[in-house]
């Protein structure tokens, strides 16, 4: 009987992605294509595989932060209002 890691353990996923895309490799390919003259995109879009994931995480974090700061004070005010009316 072979002992080994079973799938689905801590930190492991049972699902394997269809293709692992290394975003740094994609950026390198785009830089090479730009320098060779095959594509005529702006440098912002050439390096987009590197910055778009970070921008998405930052946008999601901002939405969560704004939601948190909007909801929590509202709950506190509602609770205080209920206590005040209950007197």
PDB file of N, CA, C and O in Angstrom:
ATOM      1  N   UNK A   1       0.844  -1.172   0.000  1.00  0.00           N
ATOM      2  CA  UNK A   1       0.000   0.000   0.000  1.00  0.00           C
ATOM      3  C   UNK A   1       0.889   1.235   0.000  1.00  0.00           C
ATOM      4  O   UNK A   1       1.732   1.405   0.881  1.00  0.00           O
ATOM      5  N   UNK A   2       0.696   2.093  -0.992  1.00  0.00           N
ATOM      6  CA  UNK A   2       1.503   3.299  -1.085  1.00  0.00           C
ATOM      7  C   UNK A   2       0.881   4.403  -0.240  1.00  0.00           C
ATOM      8  O   UNK A   2      -0.325   4.647  -0.281  1.00  0.00           O
ATOM      9  N   UNK A   3       1.725   5.043   0.508  1.00  0.00           N
ATOM     10  CA  UNK A   3       1.261   6.188   1.273  1.00  0.00           C
ATOM     11  C   UNK A   3       1.702   7.445   0.544  1.00  0.00           C
ATOM     12  O   UNK A   3       2.855   7.569   0.133  1.00  0.00           O
ATOM     13  N   UNK A   4       0.795   8.347   0.394  1.00  0.00           N
ATOM     14  CA  UNK A   4       1.117   9.597  -0.274  1.00  0.00           C
ATOM     15  C   UNK A   4       0.075  10.638   0.071  1.00  0.00           C
ATOM     16  O   UNK A   4      -0.872  10.384   0.815  1.00  0.00           O
ATOM     17  N   UNK A   5       0.269  11.776  -0.469  1.00  0.00           N
ATOM     18  CA  UNK A   5      -0.690  12.842  -0.225  1.00  0.00           C
ATOM     19  C   UNK A   5      -1.991  12.523  -0.951  1.00  0.00           C
ATOM     20  O   UNK A   5      -1.999  12.134  -2.119  1.00  0.00           O
ATOM     21  N   UNK A   6      -3.049  12.693  -0.250  1.00  0.00           N
ATOM     22  CA  UNK A   6      -4.335  12.497  -0.909  1.00  0.00           C
ATOM     23  C   UNK A   6      -4.841  13.846  -1.393  1.00  0.00           C
ATOM     24  O   UNK A   6      -4.628  14.862  -0.733  1.00  0.00           O
ATOM     25  N   UNK A   7      -5.502  13.864  -2.529  1.00  0.00           N
ATOM     26  CA  UNK A   7      -6.018  15.136  -3.027  1.00  0.00           C
ATOM     27  C   UNK A   7      -7.105  15.660  -2.102  1.00  0.00           C
ATOM     28  O   UNK A   7      -7.867  14.894  -1.512  1.00  0.00           O
ATOM     29  N   UNK A   8      -7.159  16.944  -1.991  1.00  0.00           N
ATOM     30  CA  UNK A   8      -8.171  17.555  -1.142  1.00  0.00           C
ATOM     31  C   UNK A   8      -7.703  17.792   0.268  1.00  0.00           C
ATOM     32  O   UNK A   8      -8.486  18.206   1.122  1.00  0.00           O
ATOM     33  N   UNK A   9      -6.425  17.533   0.530  1.00  0.00           N
ATOM     34  CA  UNK A   9      -5.880  17.802   1.846  1.00  0.00           C
ATOM     35  C   UNK A   9      -5.736  19.303   2.056  1.00  0.00           C
ATOM     36  O   UNK A   9      -6.116  20.098   1.196  1.00  0.00           O
ATOM     37  N   UNK A  10      -5.196  19.678   3.183  1.00  0.00           N
ATOM     38  CA  UNK A  10      -5.045  21.091   3.503  1.00  0.00           C
ATOM     39  C   UNK A  10      -4.164  21.772   2.462  1.00  0.00           C
ATOM     40  O   UNK A  10      -3.040  21.336   2.214  1.00  0.00           O
ATOM     41  N   UNK A  11      -4.667  22.821   1.865  1.00  0.00           N
ATOM     42  CA  UNK A  11      -3.904  23.583   0.897  1.00  0.00           C
ATOM     43  C   UNK A  11      -3.886  22.985  -0.496  1.00  0.00           C
ATOM     44  O   UNK A  11      -3.219  23.513  -1.386  1.00  0.00           O
ATOM     45  N   UNK A  12      -4.597  21.905  -0.698  1.00  0.00           N
ATOM     46  CA  UNK A  12      -4.630  21.287  -2.016  1.00  0.00           C
ATOM     47  C   UNK A  12      -6.044  21.365  -2.577  1.00  0.00           C
ATOM     48  O   UNK A  12      -7.020  21.408  -1.828  1.00  0.00           O
ATOM     49  N   UNK A  13      -6.138  21.381  -3.854  1.00  0.00           N
ATOM     50  CA  UNK A  13      -7.426  21.434  -4.514  1.00  0.00           C
ATOM     51  C   UNK A  13      -7.659  20.143  -5.281  1.00  0.00           C
ATOM     52  O   UNK A  13      -6.733  19.572  -5.858  1.00  0.00           O
ATOM     53  N   UNK A  14      -8.894  19.693  -5.279  1.00  0.00           N
ATOM     54  CA  UNK A  14      -9.235  18.513  -6.055  1.00  0.00           C
ATOM     55  C   UNK A  14      -9.308  18.842  -7.540  1.00  0.00           C
ATOM     56  O   UNK A  14      -9.143  17.963  -8.386  1.00  0.00           O
ATOM     57  N   UNK A  15      -9.552  20.088  -7.848  1.00  0.00           N
ATOM     58  CA  UNK A  15      -9.741  20.508  -9.230  1.00  0.00           C
ATOM     59  C   UNK A  15      -8.440  21.042  -9.805  1.00  0.00           C
ATOM     60  O   UNK A  15      -7.763  21.866  -9.190  1.00  0.00           O
ATOM     61  N   UNK A  16      -8.109  20.570 -10.968  1.00  0.00           N
ATOM     62  CA  UNK A  16      -6.906  21.030 -11.651  1.00  0.00           C
ATOM     63  C   UNK A  16      -7.322  21.982 -12.761  1.00  0.00           C
ATOM     64  O   UNK A  16      -8.252  21.686 -13.511  1.00  0.00           O
ATOM     65  N   UNK A  17      -6.647  23.124 -12.876  1.00  0.00           N
ATOM     66  CA  UNK A  17      -7.003  24.047 -13.958  1.00  0.00           C
ATOM     67  C   UNK A  17      -6.673  23.420 -15.313  1.00  0.00           C
ATOM     68  O   UNK A  17      -5.762  22.601 -15.438  1.00  0.00           O
ATOM     69  N   UNK A  18      -7.432  23.825 -16.309  1.00  0.00           N
ATOM     70  CA  UNK A  18      -7.202  23.293 -17.644  1.00  0.00           C
ATOM     71  C   UNK A  18      -5.836  23.716 -18.168  1.00  0.00           C
ATOM     72  O   UNK A  18      -5.141  22.933 -18.815  1.00  0.00           O
ATOM     73  N   UNK A  19      -5.463  24.939 -17.889  1.00  0.00           N
ATOM     74  CA  UNK A  19      -4.158  25.416 -18.339  1.00  0.00           C
ATOM     75  C   UNK A  19      -3.625  26.397 -17.300  1.00  0.00           C
ATOM     76  O   UNK A  19      -4.323  27.324 -16.888  1.00  0.00           O
ATOM     77  N   UNK A  20      -2.389  26.184 -16.885  1.00  0.00           N
ATOM     78  CA  UNK A  20      -1.762  27.135 -15.980  1.00  0.00           C
ATOM     79  C   UNK A  20      -1.037  28.163 -16.831  1.00  0.00           C
ATOM     80  O   UNK A  20      -0.111  27.838 -17.574  1.00  0.00           O
ATOM     81  N   UNK A  21      -1.467  29.382 -16.713  1.00  0.00           N
ATOM     82  CA  UNK A  21      -0.862  30.443 -17.502  1.00  0.00           C
ATOM     83  C   UNK A  21       0.011  31.280 -16.573  1.00  0.00           C
ATOM     84  O   UNK A  21      -0.482  31.875 -15.615  1.00  0.00           O
ATOM     85  N   UNK A  22       1.270  31.319 -16.855  1.00  0.00           N
ATOM     86  CA  UNK A  22       2.191  32.144 -16.107  1.00  0.00           C
ATOM     87  C   UNK A  22       2.125  33.554 -16.687  1.00  0.00           C
ATOM     88  O   UNK A  22       2.557  33.794 -17.814  1.00  0.00           O
ATOM     89  N   UNK A  23       1.578  34.484 -15.904  1.00  0.00           N
ATOM     90  CA  UNK A  23       1.355  35.830 -16.412  1.00  0.00           C
ATOM     91  C   UNK A  23       2.659  36.559 -16.706  1.00  0.00           C
ATOM     92  O   UNK A  23       2.705  37.416 -17.589  1.00  0.00           O
ATOM     93  N   UNK A  24       3.707  36.228 -15.982  1.00  0.00           N
ATOM     94  CA  UNK A  24       5.005  36.841 -16.274  1.00  0.00           C
ATOM     95  C   UNK A  24       5.506  36.385 -17.649  1.00  0.00           C
ATOM     96  O   UNK A  24       6.085  37.174 -18.396  1.00  0.00           O
ATOM     97  N   UNK A  25       5.284  35.126 -17.976  1.00  0.00           N
ATOM     98  CA  UNK A  25       5.698  34.626 -19.288  1.00  0.00           C
ATOM     99  C   UNK A  25       4.896  35.297 -20.398  1.00  0.00           C
ATOM    100  O   UNK A  25       5.433  35.605 -21.462  1.00  0.00           O
ATOM    101  N   UNK A  26       3.617  35.518 -20.146  1.00  0.00           N
ATOM    102  CA  UNK A  26       2.785  36.220 -21.133  1.00  0.00           C
ATOM    103  C   UNK A  26       3.310  37.639 -21.339  1.00  0.00           C
ATOM    104  O   UNK A  26       3.373  38.120 -22.470  1.00  0.00           O
ATOM    105  N   UNK A  27       3.689  38.310 -20.246  1.00  0.00           N
ATOM    106  CA  UNK A  27       4.229  39.665 -20.354  1.00  0.00           C
ATOM    107  C   UNK A  27       5.539  39.659 -21.145  1.00  0.00           C
ATOM    108  O   UNK A  27       5.770  40.544 -21.969  1.00  0.00           O
ATOM    109  N   UNK A  28       6.392  38.670 -20.897  1.00  0.00           N
ATOM    110  CA  UNK A  28       7.657  38.589 -21.635  1.00  0.00           C
ATOM    111  C   UNK A  28       7.393  38.383 -23.120  1.00  0.00           C
ATOM    112  O   UNK A  28       8.042  39.007 -23.960  1.00  0.00           O
ATOM    113  N   UNK A  29       6.451  37.518 -23.446  1.00  0.00           N
ATOM    114  CA  UNK A  29       6.108  37.289 -24.856  1.00  0.00           C
ATOM    115  C   UNK A  29       5.591  38.577 -25.487  1.00  0.00           C
ATOM    116  O   UNK A  29       5.961  38.908 -26.613  1.00  0.00           O
ATOM    117  N   UNK A  30       4.742  39.299 -24.772  1.00  0.00           N
ATOM    118  CA  UNK A  30       4.225  40.556 -25.316  1.00  0.00           C
ATOM    119  C   UNK A  30       5.329  41.598 -25.501  1.00  0.00           C
ATOM    120  O   UNK A  30       5.316  42.344 -26.481  1.00  0.00           O
ATOM    121  N   UNK A  31       6.281  41.655 -24.570  1.00  0.00           N
ATOM    122  CA  UNK A  31       7.406  42.583 -24.715  1.00  0.00           C
ATOM    123  C   UNK A  31       8.228  42.229 -25.946  1.00  0.00           C
ATOM    124  O   UNK A  31       8.605  43.109 -26.720  1.00  0.00           O
ATOM    125  N   UNK A  32       8.503  40.947 -26.127  1.00  0.00           N
ATOM    126  CA  UNK A  32       9.278  40.519 -27.300  1.00  0.00           C
ATOM    127  C   UNK A  32       8.526  40.869 -28.586  1.00  0.00           C
ATOM    128  O   UNK A  32       9.119  41.385 -29.533  1.00  0.00           O
ATOM    129  N   UNK A  33       7.235  40.591 -28.616  1.00  0.00           N
ATOM    130  CA  UNK A  33       6.446  40.921 -29.809  1.00  0.00           C
ATOM    131  C   UNK A  33       6.436  42.422 -30.073  1.00  0.00           C
ATOM    132  O   UNK A  33       6.458  42.848 -31.227  1.00  0.00           O
ATOM    133  N   UNK A  34       6.402  43.225 -29.015  1.00  0.00           N
ATOM    134  CA  UNK A  34       6.439  44.687 -29.176  1.00  0.00           C
ATOM    135  C   UNK A  34       7.800  45.126 -29.715  1.00  0.00           C
ATOM    136  O   UNK A  34       7.868  45.948 -30.628  1.00  0.00           O
ATOM    137  N   UNK A  35       8.873  44.586 -29.157  1.00  0.00           N
ATOM    138  CA  UNK A  35      10.212  44.992 -29.583  1.00  0.00           C
ATOM    139  C   UNK A  35      10.523  44.532 -31.007  1.00  0.00           C
ATOM    140  O   UNK A  35      11.263  45.203 -31.727  1.00  0.00           O
ATOM    141  N   UNK A  36       9.968  43.403 -31.410  1.00  0.00           N
ATOM    142  CA  UNK A  36      10.183  42.905 -32.767  1.00  0.00           C
ATOM    143  C   UNK A  36       9.339  43.690 -33.766  1.00  0.00           C
ATOM    144  O   UNK A  36       9.663  43.748 -34.953  1.00  0.00           O
ATOM    145  N   UNK A  37       8.258  44.291 -33.281  1.00  0.00           N
ATOM    146  CA  UNK A  37       7.408  45.087 -34.153  1.00  0.00           C
ATOM    147  C   UNK A  37       6.178  44.357 -34.665  1.00  0.00           C
ATOM    148  O   UNK A  37       5.512  44.823 -35.589  1.00  0.00           O
ATOM    149  N   UNK A  38       5.877  43.213 -34.065  1.00  0.00           N
ATOM    150  CA  UNK A  38       4.706  42.444 -34.485  1.00  0.00           C
ATOM    151  C   UNK A  38       3.418  43.101 -33.996  1.00  0.00           C
ATOM    152  O   UNK A  38       2.429  43.149 -34.727  1.00  0.00           O
ATOM    153  N   UNK A  39       3.429  43.604 -32.767  1.00  0.00           N
ATOM    154  CA  UNK A  39       2.263  44.292 -32.232  1.00  0.00           C
ATOM    155  C   UNK A  39       2.624  45.745 -31.955  1.00  0.00           C
ATOM    156  O   UNK A  39       3.778  46.066 -31.671  1.00  0.00           O
ATOM    157  N   UNK A  40       1.647  46.599 -32.038  1.00  0.00           N
ATOM    158  CA  UNK A  40       1.867  48.040 -31.857  1.00  0.00           C
ATOM    159  C   UNK A  40       0.982  48.569 -30.738  1.00  0.00           C
ATOM    160  O   UNK A  40       0.326  49.601 -30.881  1.00  0.00           O
ATOM    161  N   UNK A  41       0.973  47.853 -29.632  1.00  0.00           N
ATOM    162  CA  UNK A  41       0.181  48.259 -28.479  1.00  0.00           C
ATOM    163  C   UNK A  41       1.001  49.215 -27.624  1.00  0.00           C
ATOM    164  O   UNK A  41       2.221  49.305 -27.761  1.00  0.00           O
ATOM    165  N   UNK A  42       0.312  49.924 -26.744  1.00  0.00           N
ATOM    166  CA  UNK A  42       1.001  50.768 -25.778  1.00  0.00           C
ATOM    167  C   UNK A  42       1.631  49.910 -24.690  1.00  0.00           C
ATOM    168  O   UNK A  42       1.218  48.776 -24.447  1.00  0.00           O
ATOM    169  N   UNK A  43       2.654  50.488 -24.033  1.00  0.00           N
ATOM    170  CA  UNK A  43       3.366  49.739 -23.009  1.00  0.00           C
ATOM    171  C   UNK A  43       2.461  49.413 -21.829  1.00  0.00           C
ATOM    172  O   UNK A  43       2.681  48.415 -21.144  1.00  0.00           O
ATOM    173  N   UNK A  44       1.461  50.223 -21.585  1.00  0.00           N
ATOM    174  CA  UNK A  44       0.505  49.951 -20.510  1.00  0.00           C
ATOM    175  C   UNK A  44      -0.162  48.593 -20.716  1.00  0.00           C
ATOM    176  O   UNK A  44      -0.322  47.826 -19.766  1.00  0.00           O
ATOM    177  N   UNK A  45      -0.550  48.299 -21.951  1.00  0.00           N
ATOM    178  CA  UNK A  45      -1.223  47.039 -22.251  1.00  0.00           C
ATOM    179  C   UNK A  45      -0.242  45.875 -22.394  1.00  0.00           C
ATOM    180  O   UNK A  45      -0.609  44.717 -22.192  1.00  0.00           O
ATOM    181  N   UNK A  46       0.997  46.187 -22.740  1.00  0.00           N
ATOM    182  CA  UNK A  46       2.013  45.136 -22.805  1.00  0.00           C
ATOM    183  C   UNK A  46       2.234  44.538 -21.415  1.00  0.00           C
ATOM    184  O   UNK A  46       2.364  43.323 -21.270  1.00  0.00           O
ATOM    185  N   UNK A  47       2.276  45.391 -20.405  1.00  0.00           N
ATOM    186  CA  UNK A  47       2.511  44.933 -19.039  1.00  0.00           C
ATOM    187  C   UNK A  47       1.221  44.655 -18.280  1.00  0.00           C
ATOM    188  O   UNK A  47       1.264  44.400 -17.077  1.00  0.00           O
ATOM    189  N   UNK A  48       0.088  44.698 -18.946  1.00  0.00           N
ATOM    190  CA  UNK A  48      -1.191  44.464 -18.274  1.00  0.00           C
ATOM    191  C   UNK A  48      -1.324  43.090 -17.624  1.00  0.00           C
ATOM    192  O   UNK A  48      -2.007  42.989 -16.605  1.00  0.00           O
ATOM    193  N   UNK A  49      -0.716  42.028 -18.146  1.00  0.00           N
ATOM    194  CA  UNK A  49      -0.815  40.754 -17.418  1.00  0.00           C
ATOM    195  C   UNK A  49      -0.200  40.816 -16.018  1.00  0.00           C
ATOM    196  O   UNK A  49      -0.525  39.994 -15.162  1.00  0.00           O
ATOM    197  N   UNK A  50       0.675  41.774 -15.786  1.00  0.00           N
ATOM    198  CA  UNK A  50       1.298  41.910 -14.473  1.00  0.00           C
ATOM    199  C   UNK A  50       0.483  42.775 -13.527  1.00  0.00           C
ATOM    200  O   UNK A  50       0.425  42.483 -12.333  1.00  0.00           O
ATOM    201  N   UNK A  51      -0.156  43.843 -14.033  1.00  0.00           N
ATOM    202  CA  UNK A  51      -0.838  44.756 -13.126  1.00  0.00           C
ATOM    203  C   UNK A  51      -2.339  44.541 -13.013  1.00  0.00           C
ATOM    204  O   UNK A  51      -2.928  44.964 -12.018  1.00  0.00           O
ATOM    205  N   UNK A  52      -2.982  43.909 -13.973  1.00  0.00           N
ATOM    206  CA  UNK A  52      -4.431  43.725 -13.900  1.00  0.00           C
ATOM    207  C   UNK A  52      -4.843  42.836 -12.717  1.00  0.00           C
ATOM    208  O   UNK A  52      -5.822  43.170 -12.050  1.00  0.00           O
ATOM    209  N   UNK A  53      -4.155  41.726 -12.416  1.00  0.00           N
ATOM    210  CA  UNK A  53      -4.566  40.951 -11.232  1.00  0.00           C
ATOM    211  C   UNK A  53      -4.485  41.760  -9.940  1.00  0.00           C
ATOM    212  O   UNK A  53      -5.354  41.643  -9.076  1.00  0.00           O
ATOM    213  N   UNK A  54      -3.442  42.583  -9.807  1.00  0.00           N
ATOM    214  CA  UNK A  54      -3.319  43.417  -8.613  1.00  0.00           C
ATOM    215  C   UNK A  54      -4.409  44.478  -8.578  1.00  0.00           C
ATOM    216  O   UNK A  54      -4.933  44.795  -7.510  1.00  0.00           O
ATOM    217  N   UNK A  55      -4.753  45.026  -9.733  1.00  0.00           N
ATOM    218  CA  UNK A  55      -5.817  46.030  -9.795  1.00  0.00           C
ATOM    219  C   UNK A  55      -7.164  45.413  -9.423  1.00  0.00           C
ATOM    220  O   UNK A  55      -7.970  46.051  -8.747  1.00  0.00           O
ATOM    221  N   UNK A  56      -7.411  44.189  -9.854  1.00  0.00           N
ATOM    222  CA  UNK A  56      -8.659  43.517  -9.500  1.00  0.00           C
ATOM    223  C   UNK A  56      -8.745  43.261  -7.998  1.00  0.00           C
ATOM    224  O   UNK A  56      -9.794  43.474  -7.390  1.00  0.00           O
ATOM    225  N   UNK A  57      -7.661  42.812  -7.407  1.00  0.00           N
ATOM    226  CA  UNK A  57      -7.640  42.574  -5.961  1.00  0.00           C
ATOM    227  C   UNK A  57      -7.844  43.883  -5.206  1.00  0.00           C
ATOM    228  O   UNK A  57      -8.578  43.921  -4.218  1.00  0.00           O
ATOM    229  N   UNK A  58      -7.201  44.952  -5.663  1.00  0.00           N
ATOM    230  CA  UNK A  58      -7.352  46.252  -5.018  1.00  0.00           C
ATOM    231  C   UNK A  58      -8.785  46.767  -5.155  1.00  0.00           C
ATOM    232  O   UNK A  58      -9.325  47.344  -4.212  1.00  0.00           O
ATOM    233  N   UNK A  59      -9.401  46.564  -6.315  1.00  0.00           N
ATOM    234  CA  UNK A  59     -10.782  47.013  -6.519  1.00  0.00           C
ATOM    235  C   UNK A  59     -11.739  46.240  -5.617  1.00  0.00           C
ATOM    236  O   UNK A  59     -12.647  46.827  -5.028  1.00  0.00           O
ATOM    237  N   UNK A  60     -11.541  44.936  -5.507  1.00  0.00           N
ATOM    238  CA  UNK A  60     -12.404  44.132  -4.636  1.00  0.00           C
ATOM    239  C   UNK A  60     -12.215  44.547  -3.180  1.00  0.00           C
ATOM    240  O   UNK A  60     -13.186  44.649  -2.430  1.00  0.00           O
ATOM    241  N   UNK A  61     -10.968  44.785  -2.779  1.00  0.00           N
ATOM    242  CA  UNK A  61     -10.698  45.226  -1.411  1.00  0.00           C
ATOM    243  C   UNK A  61     -11.332  46.589  -1.143  1.00  0.00           C
ATOM    244  O   UNK A  61     -11.837  46.830  -0.047  1.00  0.00           O
ATOM    245  N   UNK A  62     -11.310  47.475  -2.127  1.00  0.00           N
ATOM    246  CA  UNK A  62     -11.926  48.792  -1.954  1.00  0.00           C
ATOM    247  C   UNK A  62     -13.439  48.679  -1.803  1.00  0.00           C
ATOM    248  O   UNK A  62     -14.038  49.366  -0.975  1.00  0.00           O
ATOM    249  N   UNK A  63     -14.053  47.816  -2.600  1.00  0.00           N
ATOM    250  CA  UNK A  63     -15.508  47.624  -2.500  1.00  0.00           C
ATOM    251  C   UNK A  63     -15.871  47.055  -1.134  1.00  0.00           C
ATOM    252  O   UNK A  63     -16.846  47.489  -0.520  1.00  0.00           O
ATOM    253  N   UNK A  64     -15.096  46.088  -0.655  1.00  0.00           N
ATOM    254  CA  UNK A  64     -15.352  45.511   0.665  1.00  0.00           C
ATOM    255  C   UNK A  64     -15.156  46.562   1.755  1.00  0.00           C
ATOM    256  O   UNK A  64     -15.957  46.644   2.687  1.00  0.00           O
ATOM    257  N   UNK A  65     -14.104  47.361   1.646  1.00  0.00           N
ATOM    258  CA  UNK A  65     -13.837  48.391   2.652  1.00  0.00           C
ATOM    259  C   UNK A  65     -14.939  49.443   2.677  1.00  0.00           C
ATOM    260  O   UNK A  65     -15.380  49.855   3.750  1.00  0.00           O
ATOM    261  N   UNK A  66     -15.380  49.875   1.516  1.00  0.00           N
ATOM    262  CA  UNK A  66     -16.452  50.875   1.454  1.00  0.00           C
ATOM    263  C   UNK A  66     -17.746  50.283   1.997  1.00  0.00           C
ATOM    264  O   UNK A  66     -18.473  50.943   2.739  1.00  0.00           O
ATOM    265  N   UNK A  67     -18.030  49.046   1.627  1.00  0.00           N
ATOM    266  CA  UNK A  67     -19.224  48.395   2.145  1.00  0.00           C
ATOM    267  C   UNK A  67     -19.176  48.245   3.652  1.00  0.00           C
ATOM    268  O   UNK A  67     -20.176  48.466   4.336  1.00  0.00           O
ATOM    269  N   UNK A  68     -18.036  47.877   4.163  1.00  0.00           N
ATOM    270  CA  UNK A  68     -17.870  47.722   5.602  1.00  0.00           C
ATOM    271  C   UNK A  68     -18.056  49.048   6.320  1.00  0.00           C
ATOM    272  O   UNK A  68     -18.747  49.113   7.337  1.00  0.00           O
ATOM    273  N   UNK A  69     -17.449  50.102   5.800  1.00  0.00           N
ATOM    274  CA  UNK A  69     -17.560  51.404   6.468  1.00  0.00           C
ATOM    275  C   UNK A  69     -18.945  52.015   6.292  1.00  0.00           C
ATOM    276  O   UNK A  69     -19.322  52.904   7.055  1.00  0.00           O
ATOM    277  N   UNK A  70     -19.702  51.563   5.314  1.00  0.00           N
ATOM    278  CA  UNK A  70     -21.059  52.077   5.139  1.00  0.00           C
ATOM    279  C   UNK A  70     -22.063  51.284   5.966  1.00  0.00           C
ATOM    280  O   UNK A  70     -23.033  51.858   6.461  1.00  0.00           O
ATOM    281  N   UNK A  71     -21.858  50.002   6.127  1.00  0.00           N
ATOM    282  CA  UNK A  71     -22.836  49.150   6.810  1.00  0.00           C
ATOM    283  C   UNK A  71     -22.689  49.218   8.327  1.00  0.00           C
ATOM    284  O   UNK A  71     -23.687  49.357   9.035  1.00  0.00           O
ATOM    285  N   UNK A  72     -21.479  49.124   8.831  1.00  0.00           N
ATOM    286  CA  UNK A  72     -21.271  49.056  10.281  1.00  0.00           C
ATOM    287  C   UNK A  72     -21.785  50.306  10.995  1.00  0.00           C
ATOM    288  O   UNK A  72     -22.496  50.161  11.989  1.00  0.00           O
ATOM    289  N   UNK A  73     -21.468  51.531  10.547  1.00  0.00           N
ATOM    290  CA  UNK A  73     -22.042  52.696  11.230  1.00  0.00           C
ATOM    291  C   UNK A  73     -23.573  52.716  11.154  1.00  0.00           C
ATOM    292  O   UNK A  73     -24.235  53.146  12.099  1.00  0.00           O
ATOM    293  N   UNK A  74     -24.128  52.257  10.046  1.00  0.00           N
ATOM    294  CA  UNK A  74     -25.584  52.207   9.933  1.00  0.00           C
ATOM    295  C   UNK A  74     -26.187  51.264  10.955  1.00  0.00           C
ATOM    296  O   UNK A  74     -27.237  51.560  11.526  1.00  0.00           O
ATOM    297  N   UNK A  75     -25.544  50.139  11.194  1.00  0.00           N
ATOM    298  CA  UNK A  75     -26.038  49.197  12.199  1.00  0.00           C
ATOM    299  C   UNK A  75     -25.929  49.788  13.595  1.00  0.00           C
ATOM    300  O   UNK A  75     -26.820  49.594  14.423  1.00  0.00           O
ATOM    301  N   UNK A  76     -24.862  50.495  13.859  1.00  0.00           N
ATOM    302  CA  UNK A  76     -24.679  51.115  15.175  1.00  0.00           C
ATOM    303  C   UNK A  76     -25.737  52.186  15.399  1.00  0.00           C
ATOM    304  O   UNK A  76     -26.339  52.255  16.470  1.00  0.00           O
ATOM    305  N   UNK A  77     -25.961  53.015  14.397  1.00  0.00           N
ATOM    306  CA  UNK A  77     -26.971  54.069  14.512  1.00  0.00           C
ATOM    307  C   UNK A  77     -28.351  53.460  14.698  1.00  0.00           C
ATOM    308  O   UNK A  77     -29.137  53.957  15.506  1.00  0.00           O
ATOM    309  N   UNK A  78     -28.663  52.391  13.966  1.00  0.00           N
ATOM    310  CA  UNK A  78     -29.969  51.739  14.102  1.00  0.00           C
ATOM    311  C   UNK A  78     -30.142  51.179  15.504  1.00  0.00           C
ATOM    312  O   UNK A  78     -31.215  51.292  16.096  1.00  0.00           O
ATOM    313  N   UNK A  79     -29.077  50.571  16.041  1.00  0.00           N
ATOM    314  CA  UNK A  79     -29.139  50.020  17.390  1.00  0.00           C
ATOM    315  C   UNK A  79     -29.344  51.125  18.414  1.00  0.00           C
ATOM    316  O   UNK A  79     -30.155  50.983  19.329  1.00  0.00           O
ATOM    317  N   UNK A  80     -28.616  52.222  18.265  1.00  0.00           N
ATOM    318  CA  UNK A  80     -28.786  53.345  19.193  1.00  0.00           C
ATOM    319  C   UNK A  80     -30.190  53.932  19.099  1.00  0.00           C
ATOM    320  O   UNK A  80     -30.770  54.313  20.116  1.00  0.00           O
ATOM    321  N   UNK A  81     -30.738  54.008  17.894  1.00  0.00           N
ATOM    322  CA  UNK A  81     -32.076  54.544  17.697  1.00  0.00           C
ATOM    323  C   UNK A  81     -33.125  53.643  18.356  1.00  0.00           C
ATOM    324  O   UNK A  81     -34.068  54.132  18.976  1.00  0.00           O
ATOM    325  N   UNK A  82     -32.955  52.332  18.218  1.00  0.00           N
ATOM    326  CA  UNK A  82     -33.882  51.400  18.865  1.00  0.00           C
ATOM    327  C   UNK A  82     -33.804  51.513  20.370  1.00  0.00           C
ATOM    328  O   UNK A  82     -34.835  51.489  21.043  1.00  0.00           O
ATOM    329  N   UNK A  83     -32.609  51.635  20.914  1.00  0.00           N
ATOM    330  CA  UNK A  83     -32.455  51.784  22.376  1.00  0.00           C
ATOM    331  C   UNK A  83     -33.105  53.074  22.855  1.00  0.00           C
ATOM    332  O   UNK A  83     -33.746  53.106  23.905  1.00  0.00           O
ATOM    333  N   UNK A  84     -32.936  54.125  22.085  1.00  0.00           N
ATOM    334  CA  UNK A  84     -33.488  55.418  22.495  1.00  0.00           C
ATOM    335  C   UNK A  84     -35.009  55.397  22.472  1.00  0.00           C
ATOM    336  O   UNK A  84     -35.653  55.945  23.366  1.00  0.00           O
ATOM    337  N   UNK A  85     -35.582  54.771  21.460  1.00  0.00           N
ATOM    338  CA  UNK A  85     -37.046  54.709  21.335  1.00  0.00           C
ATOM    339  C   UNK A  85     -37.640  53.748  22.357  1.00  0.00           C
ATOM    340  O   UNK A  85     -38.816  53.858  22.705  1.00  0.00           O
ATOM    341  N   UNK A  86     -36.837  52.814  22.834  1.00  0.00           N
ATOM    342  CA  UNK A  86     -37.321  51.831  23.800  1.00  0.00           C
ATOM    343  C   UNK A  86     -37.468  52.375  25.207  1.00  0.00           C
ATOM    344  O   UNK A  86     -38.057  51.714  26.062  1.00  0.00           O
ATOM    345  N   UNK A  87     -36.954  53.546  25.461  1.00  0.00           N
ATOM    346  CA  UNK A  87     -37.038  54.126  26.805  1.00  0.00           C
ATOM    347  C   UNK A  87     -38.421  54.503  27.171  1.00  0.00           C
ATOM    348  O   UNK A  87     -38.654  55.004  28.271  1.00  0.00           O
TER     349      UNK A  87
END
